[in-house]
Amino acid sequence: MEWIKNMSLKKSLFTLTLINLLLALSLSAVVFVGCTKLSAVFAPSGVQIIVGADSTIKTEFPEPVAGATAVRNALAIFQFVLPMLFFIVALILTASLFYRWKLKEPLAILMDGANRMMENDLDFTIPSVSGDELGQLCVAFETMRQSLLNSNRELWRQTEERKRLNAALAHDLRNPITVLKGSVKMAKHCAGTGNTPQLMDDLERIDAYTGRIERYVETMSKVQRLEQVQPEKVTFDTVALSADLEKALGFSAADHGSSFTFTVYPQAALSHWIKGCCFKLLRTLQQMLSDLQKRMFR
């Protein structure tokens, strides 16, 4: 019955109804003719006239006995009751076959898919079991499921990228914040002792690092993926960089409860102008210092 499964719902219902009604009509005709012949055999009545070539034969049947009359009445009832029963059974059979062949499997698949979607389970497929309207609905459900799955994967990817960005932001800001905290402590100390030059140096460092943090946070807020972050390349003097690194790494070492000695070789003490990302450089050196401290105190 695959040809019925591939028909539309309207055509399949019409075809099943027509087939079952024709079957019921055929059975009704057989029952009607059969009951008429059986009635003539078991309870004949009336006059039978047979006309021949030379003569005419007239036969009068006697009145049937009580048993024959009961059989005839029963056959008369069957002539009308059985056809009605056949048509009722034909309609019930049509409904049953239509549900079993056209509705049962697609509805079960759609209900199962809808329940799994409500449970946020999209790791399945919705097959198309027929070529009718319900089969097309299964295809639409499968398209919707695939779209939801792709949307969830994209949302999960964006969430993971945001986690990576947040982790990178927290990691990159750790050293500048350490420098700011150390500079604030030194500025308070210098303000108490009246060391104005050192106080001004600390305030300039605080201002410089505040600007770096502001630019870095602004950059990170505009990107969606960690790979989109471009290093901020600036030109600075190696001597000033050495002094800045000494202070920054000294603050980082003090924050971990250890000391740090920064030595500049004579050939590196000359002033040179280089271009690079200060954040990346400080992060790399701070990571190296942190790894060294872990190995020393293991």
ROMAR-224674 format. One record per residue (C-alpha): residue in three letters; x, y, z; residue number from 1. Coordinates in Angstrom, 2 decimals, padded with zeros to 5 digits. Layout:
REM ROMAR-224674
<"ala", <X, Y, Z>, NUM>,
...
//
This chain:
REM ROMAR-224674
<"met", <000.00, 000.00, 000.00>, 1>,
<"glu", <002.93, 002.34, -000.60>, 2>,
<"trp", <000.99, 004.07, -003.36>, 3>,
<"ile", <-001.67, 005.07, -000.84>, 4>,
<"lys", <001.00, 006.36, 001.60>, 5>,
<"asn", <002.40, 008.63, -001.10>, 6>,
<"met", <-001.02, 010.06, -002.01>, 7>,
<"ser", <-002.34, 013.25, -000.45>, 8>,
<"leu", <-004.61, 012.97, 002.59>, 9>,
<"lys", <-007.71, 013.94, 000.63>, 10>,
<"lys", <-007.07, 011.51, -002.24>, 11>,
<"ser", <-006.13, 008.64, 000.06>, 12>,
<"leu", <-009.26, 009.12, 002.19>, 13>,
<"phe", <-011.44, 009.23, -000.93>, 14>,
<"thr", <-009.74, 006.12, -002.39>, 15>,
<"leu", <-010.10, 004.06, 000.80>, 16>,
<"thr", <-013.73, 005.12, 001.20>, 17>,
<"leu", <-014.55, 004.23, -002.41>, 18>,
<"ile", <-012.86, 000.81, -002.21>, 19>,
<"asn", <-014.58, -000.15, 001.04>, 20>,
<"leu", <-017.98, 001.09, -000.13>, 21>,
<"leu", <-017.68, -000.91, -003.37>, 22>,
<"leu", <-016.72, -003.96, -001.34>, 23>,
<"ala", <-019.70, -003.43, 000.97>, 24>,
<"leu", <-021.99, -002.95, -002.03>, 25>,
<"ser", <-020.73, -006.15, -003.64>, 26>,
<"leu", <-021.23, -008.14, -000.45>, 27>,
<"ser", <-024.71, -006.65, -000.04>, 28>,
<"ala", <-025.66, -007.73, -003.58>, 29>,
<"val", <-024.35, -011.24, -002.93>, 30>,
<"val", <-026.29, -011.46, 000.35>, 31>,
<"phe", <-029.47, -010.13, -001.24>, 32>,
<"val", <-029.36, -012.61, -004.14>, 33>,
<"gly", <-028.32, -015.48, -001.90>, 34>,
<"cys", <-031.10, -014.83, 000.62>, 35>,
<"thr", <-033.66, -014.66, -002.20>, 36>,
<"lys", <-032.57, -018.02, -003.62>, 37>,
<"leu", <-032.41, -019.65, -000.20>, 38>,
<"ser", <-035.90, -018.38, 000.58>, 39>,
<"ala", <-037.21, -019.94, -002.65>, 40>,
<"val", <-035.56, -023.25, -001.77>, 41>,
<"phe", <-036.56, -023.57, 001.88>, 42>,
<"ala", <-039.99, -021.91, 001.80>, 43>,
<"pro", <-041.47, -021.83, -001.73>, 44>,
<"ser", <-044.89, -020.17, -002.04>, 45>,
<"gly", <-047.29, -018.92, -004.68>, 46>,
<"val", <-047.84, -020.31, -008.19>, 47>,
<"gln", <-045.15, -021.35, -010.67>, 48>,
<"ile", <-046.14, -021.31, -014.36>, 49>,
<"ile", <-043.87, -022.92, -016.92>, 50>,
<"val", <-044.82, -022.20, -020.53>, 51>,
<"gly", <-043.67, -024.84, -023.04>, 52>,
<"ala", <-043.98, -025.23, -026.80>, 53>,
<"asp", <-047.02, -027.46, -026.68>, 54>,
<"ser", <-048.36, -026.94, -023.18>, 55>,
<"thr", <-048.30, -024.77, -020.09>, 56>,
<"ile", <-047.51, -026.27, -016.66>, 57>,
<"lys", <-048.98, -024.57, -013.65>, 58>,
<"thr", <-047.70, -025.53, -010.20>, 59>,
<"glu", <-049.25, -024.27, -006.99>, 60>,
<"phe", <-047.00, -024.49, -003.91>, 61>,
<"pro", <-048.65, -025.29, -000.64>, 62>,
<"glu", <-048.49, -022.94, 002.28>, 63>,
<"pro", <-045.11, -023.35, 004.03>, 64>,
<"val", <-044.98, -024.92, 007.42>, 65>,
<"ala", <-044.08, -022.94, 010.56>, 66>,
<"gly", <-040.36, -023.82, 010.39>, 67>,
<"ala", <-040.10, -022.82, 006.74>, 68>,
<"thr", <-041.90, -019.57, 007.47>, 69>,
<"ala", <-039.41, -018.78, 010.24>, 70>,
<"val", <-036.49, -019.43, 007.86>, 71>,
<"arg", <-038.03, -017.20, 005.21>, 72>,
<"asn", <-038.55, -014.39, 007.73>, 73>,
<"ala", <-034.99, -014.72, 008.97>, 74>,
<"leu", <-033.64, -014.57, 005.43>, 75>,
<"ala", <-035.76, -011.47, 004.78>, 76>,
<"ile", <-034.27, -009.80, 007.83>, 77>,
<"phe", <-030.75, -010.75, 006.74>, 78>,
<"gln", <-031.42, -009.19, 003.32>, 79>,
<"phe", <-031.72, -005.76, 004.94>, 80>,
<"val", <-029.63, -006.05, 008.12>, 81>,
<"leu", <-026.46, -007.51, 006.60>, 82>,
<"pro", <-026.05, -004.78, 003.91>, 83>,
<"met", <-026.41, -002.09, 006.60>, 84>,
<"leu", <-023.83, -003.91, 008.71>, 85>,
<"phe", <-021.49, -004.17, 005.72>, 86>,
<"phe", <-021.62, -000.41, 005.11>, 87>,
<"ile", <-021.03, 000.37, 008.80>, 88>,
<"val", <-018.05, -001.99, 008.89>, 89>,
<"ala", <-016.77, -000.45, 005.65>, 90>,
<"leu", <-016.80, 003.04, 007.18>, 91>,
<"ile", <-015.10, 001.84, 010.37>, 92>,
<"leu", <-012.50, -000.03, 008.32>, 93>,
<"thr", <-011.88, 003.09, 006.22>, 94>,
<"ala", <-011.25, 005.18, 009.32>, 95>,
<"ser", <-008.98, 002.52, 010.84>, 96>,
<"leu", <-006.90, 002.02, 007.69>, 97>,
<"phe", <-006.66, 005.76, 007.10>, 98>,
<"tyr", <-005.34, 006.33, 010.62>, 99>,
<"arg", <-002.94, 003.38, 010.48>, 100>,
<"trp", <-001.51, 004.08, 007.03>, 101>,
<"lys", <-001.60, 007.89, 006.94>, 102>,
<"leu", <-001.69, 009.34, 010.46>, 103>,
<"lys", <-000.26, 006.99, 013.07>, 104>,
<"glu", <003.46, 006.98, 012.20>, 105>,
<"pro", <003.83, 010.68, 011.20>, 106>,
<"leu", <001.94, 011.86, 014.29>, 107>,
<"ala", <004.08, 009.64, 016.54>, 108>,
<"ile", <007.27, 011.01, 014.96>, 109>,
<"leu", <006.09, 014.62, 015.26>, 110>,
<"met", <004.98, 014.18, 018.88>, 111>,
<"asp", <008.28, 012.55, 019.82>, 112>,
<"gly", <010.22, 015.32, 018.08>, 113>,
<"ala", <008.17, 018.05, 019.76>, 114>,
<"asn", <008.70, 016.47, 023.21>, 115>,
<"arg", <012.45, 016.20, 022.67>, 116>,
<"met", <012.61, 019.80, 021.49>, 117>,
<"met", <010.78, 020.93, 024.63>, 118>,
<"glu", <013.46, 019.10, 026.65>, 119>,
<"asn", <016.18, 020.99, 024.69>, 120>,
<"asp", <017.30, 017.76, 023.04>, 121>,
<"leu", <018.10, 018.45, 019.39>, 122>,
<"asp", <020.45, 015.52, 018.76>, 123>,
<"phe", <018.07, 013.51, 016.57>, 124>,
<"thr", <016.51, 013.55, 013.11>, 125>,
<"ile", <012.89, 013.66, 011.96>, 126>,
<"pro", <012.45, 011.36, 008.93>, 127>,
<"ser", <009.87, 011.94, 006.21>, 128>,
<"val", <007.79, 008.75, 006.10>, 129>,
<"ser", <005.46, 009.70, 003.26>, 130>,
<"gly", <004.95, 012.12, 000.41>, 131>,
<"asp", <001.72, 013.65, 001.68>, 132>,
<"glu", <001.04, 016.76, 003.74>, 133>,
<"leu", <002.22, 015.12, 006.97>, 134>,
<"gly", <005.44, 014.08, 005.26>, 135>,
<"gln", <005.98, 017.71, 004.23>, 136>,
<"leu", <005.26, 018.72, 007.84>, 137>,
<"cys", <007.96, 016.28, 008.99>, 138>,
<"val", <010.38, 017.92, 006.56>, 139>,
<"ala", <009.44, 021.35, 007.96>, 140>,
<"phe", <009.99, 020.09, 011.51>, 141>,
<"glu", <013.40, 018.69, 010.54>, 142>,
<"thr", <014.35, 022.05, 008.98>, 143>,
<"met", <013.26, 023.84, 012.14>, 144>,
<"arg", <015.21, 021.38, 014.31>, 145>,
<"gln", <018.35, 021.87, 012.23>, 146>,
<"ser", <017.96, 025.65, 012.44>, 147>,
<"leu", <017.56, 025.48, 016.22>, 148>,
<"leu", <020.59, 023.21, 016.47>, 149>,
<"asn", <022.70, 025.59, 014.39>, 150>,
<"ser", <021.48, 028.54, 016.48>, 151>,
<"asn", <022.36, 026.74, 019.71>, 152>,
<"arg", <025.80, 025.84, 018.39>, 153>,
<"glu", <026.39, 029.44, 017.33>, 154>,
<"leu", <025.20, 030.68, 020.73>, 155>,
<"trp", <027.46, 028.16, 022.47>, 156>,
<"arg", <030.39, 029.25, 020.31>, 157>,
<"gln", <029.73, 032.90, 021.11>, 158>,
<"thr", <029.49, 032.07, 024.81>, 159>,
<"glu", <032.81, 030.24, 024.69>, 160>,
<"glu", <034.38, 033.13, 022.80>, 161>,
<"arg", <033.04, 035.56, 025.41>, 162>,
<"lys", <034.50, 033.37, 028.17>, 163>,
<"arg", <037.85, 033.40, 026.42>, 164>,
<"leu", <037.67, 037.17, 026.02>, 165>,
<"asn", <036.78, 037.64, 029.67>, 166>,
<"ala", <039.58, 035.32, 030.75>, 167>,
<"ala", <042.05, 037.15, 028.51>, 168>,
<"leu", <040.83, 040.52, 029.81>, 169>,
<"ala", <041.18, 039.42, 033.44>, 170>,
<"his", <044.63, 037.98, 032.74>, 171>,
<"asp", <045.88, 041.03, 030.85>, 172>,
<"leu", <044.61, 043.46, 033.48>, 173>,
<"arg", <046.15, 041.60, 036.39>, 174>,
<"asn", <049.63, 043.09, 035.96>, 175>,
<"pro", <048.51, 046.71, 035.27>, 176>,
<"ile", <046.25, 046.60, 038.31>, 177>,
<"thr", <049.15, 045.28, 040.38>, 178>,
<"val", <051.27, 048.16, 039.12>, 179>,
<"leu", <048.53, 050.67, 039.96>, 180>,
<"lys", <048.14, 049.27, 043.47>, 181>,
<"gly", <051.91, 049.41, 044.04>, 182>,
<"ser", <052.13, 052.93, 042.60>, 183>,
<"val", <049.31, 054.11, 044.85>, 184>,
<"lys", <051.08, 052.70, 047.92>, 185>,
<"met", <054.33, 054.37, 046.92>, 186>,
<"ala", <052.51, 057.63, 046.18>, 187>,
<"lys", <050.96, 057.59, 049.65>, 188>,
<"his", <054.35, 056.91, 051.16>, 189>,
<"cys", <055.99, 059.71, 049.17>, 190>,
<"ala", <053.19, 062.09, 050.09>, 191>,
<"gly", <053.85, 061.32, 053.77>, 192>,
<"thr", <057.63, 061.77, 053.48>, 193>,
<"gly", <057.48, 064.78, 051.18>, 194>,
<"asn", <059.36, 063.10, 048.32>, 195>,
<"thr", <057.81, 065.20, 045.56>, 196>,
<"pro", <059.86, 063.92, 042.56>, 197>,
<"gln", <059.08, 060.29, 043.39>, 198>,
<"leu", <055.44, 061.22, 044.01>, 199>,
<"met", <055.20, 062.84, 040.57>, 200>,
<"asp", <056.83, 059.77, 039.01>, 201>,
<"asp", <054.25, 057.51, 040.64>, 202>,
<"leu", <051.39, 059.76, 039.55>, 203>,
<"glu", <052.66, 059.76, 035.97>, 204>,
<"arg", <052.88, 055.98, 036.06>, 205>,
<"ile", <049.32, 055.76, 037.39>, 206>,
<"asp", <048.12, 058.09, 034.64>, 207>,
<"ala", <049.96, 056.11, 031.93>, 208>,
<"tyr", <048.63, 052.75, 033.11>, 209>,
<"thr", <045.12, 054.13, 033.50>, 210>,
<"gly", <045.21, 055.24, 029.86>, 211>,
<"arg", <046.49, 051.83, 028.77>, 212>,
<"ile", <043.74, 050.05, 030.66>, 213>,
<"glu", <041.11, 052.37, 029.22>, 214>,
<"arg", <042.28, 051.80, 025.65>, 215>,
<"tyr", <042.57, 048.04, 026.19>, 216>,
<"val", <039.08, 047.72, 027.68>, 217>,
<"glu", <037.67, 049.79, 024.81>, 218>,
<"thr", <039.38, 047.51, 022.31>, 219>,
<"met", <038.14, 044.33, 024.00>, 220>,
<"ser", <034.57, 045.63, 024.09>, 221>,
<"lys", <034.51, 045.98, 020.29>, 222>,
<"val", <035.65, 042.46, 019.37>, 223>,
<"gln", <033.68, 039.22, 019.35>, 224>,
<"arg", <036.53, 036.75, 019.13>, 225>,
<"leu", <039.92, 036.60, 020.82>, 226>,
<"glu", <041.61, 036.28, 017.43>, 227>,
<"gln", <040.27, 039.70, 016.46>, 228>,
<"val", <042.28, 041.44, 019.18>, 229>,
<"gln", <045.11, 043.34, 017.55>, 230>,
<"pro", <048.10, 044.36, 019.68>, 231>,
<"glu", <048.38, 048.10, 020.29>, 232>,
<"lys", <051.79, 048.92, 018.86>, 233>,
<"val", <053.37, 052.09, 020.25>, 234>,
<"thr", <056.86, 053.53, 019.98>, 235>,
<"phe", <058.79, 053.93, 023.24>, 236>,
<"asp", <062.33, 054.36, 024.47>, 237>,
<"thr", <064.19, 051.28, 025.73>, 238>,
<"val", <065.54, 053.12, 028.76>, 239>,
<"ala", <062.09, 054.27, 029.80>, 240>,
<"leu", <060.79, 050.77, 029.06>, 241>,
<"ser", <063.46, 049.23, 031.29>, 242>,
<"ala", <062.52, 051.51, 034.16>, 243>,
<"asp", <058.84, 050.79, 033.62>, 244>,
<"leu", <059.47, 047.03, 033.54>, 245>,
<"glu", <061.56, 047.21, 036.69>, 246>,
<"lys", <058.76, 048.93, 038.58>, 247>,
<"ala", <056.00, 046.73, 037.15>, 248>,
<"leu", <057.75, 043.42, 037.75>, 249>,
<"gly", <058.90, 044.61, 041.18>, 250>,
<"phe", <055.29, 045.33, 042.14>, 251>,
<"ser", <054.21, 041.93, 040.78>, 252>,
<"ala", <056.92, 040.12, 042.78>, 253>,
<"ala", <056.00, 042.03, 045.93>, 254>,
<"asp", <052.36, 041.15, 045.42>, 255>,
<"his", <053.40, 037.45, 045.51>, 256>,
<"gly", <055.52, 037.94, 048.65>, 257>,
<"ser", <058.95, 037.81, 046.99>, 258>,
<"ser", <061.66, 040.22, 045.86>, 259>,
<"phe", <062.84, 041.03, 042.36>, 260>,
<"thr", <066.14, 042.45, 041.07>, 261>,
<"phe", <066.17, 044.04, 037.63>, 262>,
<"thr", <069.60, 044.35, 035.96>, 263>,
<"val", <070.21, 046.19, 032.71>, 264>,
<"tyr", <073.31, 045.20, 030.77>, 265>,
<"pro", <075.56, 048.03, 029.56>, 266>,
<"gln", <074.84, 047.40, 025.90>, 267>,
<"ala", <071.09, 047.65, 026.65>, 268>,
<"ala", <071.43, 050.85, 028.66>, 269>,
<"leu", <071.73, 052.98, 025.53>, 270>,
<"ser", <068.57, 054.72, 024.37>, 271>,
<"his", <066.78, 053.09, 021.44>, 272>,
<"trp", <063.31, 053.56, 020.01>, 273>,
<"ile", <061.33, 050.42, 019.38>, 274>,
<"lys", <057.73, 049.63, 018.50>, 275>,
<"gly", <055.62, 046.98, 020.23>, 276>,
<"cys", <052.69, 046.22, 022.52>, 277>,
<"cys", <053.47, 047.05, 026.11>, 278>,
<"phe", <050.54, 044.98, 027.40>, 279>,
<"lys", <051.80, 041.85, 025.62>, 280>,
<"leu", <055.35, 042.39, 026.81>, 281>,
<"leu", <054.37, 042.94, 030.44>, 282>,
<"arg", <052.04, 039.95, 030.36>, 283>,
<"thr", <054.77, 037.69, 028.97>, 284>,
<"leu", <057.34, 038.80, 031.52>, 285>,
<"gln", <054.84, 038.60, 034.36>, 286>,
<"gln", <053.91, 035.06, 033.30>, 287>,
<"met", <057.59, 034.09, 033.20>, 288>,
<"leu", <058.10, 035.56, 036.68>, 289>,
<"ser", <055.04, 033.75, 038.02>, 290>,
<"asp", <056.26, 030.40, 036.60>, 291>,
<"leu", <059.70, 031.01, 038.10>, 292>,
<"gln", <058.20, 031.71, 041.52>, 293>,
<"lys", <056.14, 028.54, 041.37>, 294>,
<"arg", <059.25, 026.46, 040.60>, 295>,
<"met", <061.28, 028.10, 043.36>, 296>,
<"phe", <058.70, 027.52, 046.08>, 297>,
<"arg", <057.49, 024.10, 044.91>, 298>,
//
